[in-house]
Amino acid sequence: MKLVYFAWVRERIGRAEEETEAPDDVATVGDLVGWLRKRGPEYESAFATGAVVRAAIDRRHVKPDAAIAGAREIAFFPPMTGG
């Protein structure tokens, strides 16, 4: 699957996107975040406050309990503010 990172998530990880395959036991966005945090200090920094980072699967906003099976693209981004 393709992972895409935006704003300070991208800055902390040091890349805008990557292709990866998560282990079979990674079933949800929350599981994916937990797995990514273990991949190195840059990921740990980006997802240190995992509840703050938002996610979208195939361009639709999702919650951490959303299943990732069949996802083509998962994007991670900080909360947005508007005015």
Protein Blocks (a to p, Z undefined) as FASTA:
>chain_A
ZZddehjllmmnopabdcddddfklmbfklmmmmmmmnojklmmmmmmmmlpccdeehia
cdfklcfehiabdcdddddddZZ
